[in-house]
Amino acid sequence: MSVEIEVKKVDAQGRLILPSDWREDQLKGSNEVYVIKRKGYLKIVPKRKIGLGKFFDRADLDVDAIGEWKDFERARAEKHGT
């Protein structure tokens, strides 16, 4: 991991311009970042959607525990009044 340091000016409203190469590489179509405030410095981290699917190979709906599906549907309809 390489570290590059750039000096940036902050305008009167507190804005600064993020380096374009960082935006292209890190934001990838998004325009949101997390700004983490720490004592003495800020940390800027790109906000990304996390694909949780890579952590699961299947969904366990525990359908076997339902038993007879028609009984389940009947009980659900009675409970919800449909």
C-alpha positions in Angstrom: 0.0 0.0 0.0 1.5 3.3 -1.1 0.9 6.5 0.8 0.7 9.8 -1.1 0.4 13.1 0.6 -1.1 16.2 -1.1 -1.6 19.6 0.4 -5.1 20.9 -0.4 -6.7 24.2 0.3 -10.1 24.4 2.1 -12.5 27.1 0.9 -14.4 29.4 3.1 -17.3 26.9 3.4 -15.0 24.1 4.5 -14.9 22.3 1.1 -11.9 20.6 -0.4 -11.4 18.8 -3.7 -10.6 15.1 -3.6 -7.9 14.0 -6.1 -9.5 12.9 -9.3 -7.4 9.7 -9.6 -8.6 8.7 -6.1 -12.2 9.5 -7.0 -12.0 7.4 -10.2 -10.4 4.5 -8.5 -12.2 4.4 -5.2 -15.7 5.9 -5.8 -16.5 3.8 -8.9 -19.8 5.5 -9.8 -20.8 6.5 -6.3 -20.6 10.1 -5.0 -20.8 9.4 -1.3 -18.0 9.0 1.3 -17.9 8.5 5.0 -16.1 11.3 6.9 -14.8 9.9 10.1 -13.9 12.6 12.6 -11.0 11.9 14.9 -9.2 14.2 17.3 -6.8 16.2 15.1 -7.7 14.6 11.7 -10.4 13.4 9.4 -10.5 10.1 7.6 -12.4 9.8 4.3 -13.6 6.4 3.2 -15.6 5.6 0.1 -19.2 4.4 0.8 -19.7 1.1 -1.0 -22.5 -1.3 -1.2 -21.4 -4.6 0.3 -22.4 -7.7 -1.5 -23.3 -10.0 1.4 -24.0 -12.9 -1.1 -20.3 -13.8 -1.1 -20.7 -14.8 2.6 -23.5 -17.3 1.9 -23.7 -20.2 -0.4 -27.4 -20.9 0.2 -30.4 -19.6 2.1 -31.8 -21.9 4.8 -35.5 -21.1 5.1 -36.1 -24.0 7.5 -39.0 -25.1 5.3 -38.7 -28.7 6.6 -39.8 -27.4 10.0 -43.1 -26.2 8.5 -44.3 -29.7 7.8 -47.4 -29.8 5.7 -47.4 -26.7 3.5 -51.2 -26.5 3.1 -51.6 -26.5 6.9 -49.1 -23.7 7.2 -50.9 -21.6 4.5 -54.3 -22.2 6.2 -53.0 -21.2 9.6 -51.3 -18.1 8.2 -54.5 -17.1 6.4 -56.5 -17.5 9.6 -54.0 -15.5 11.6 -53.8 -12.7 9.1 -57.5 -12.7 8.2 -56.9 -13.3 4.5 
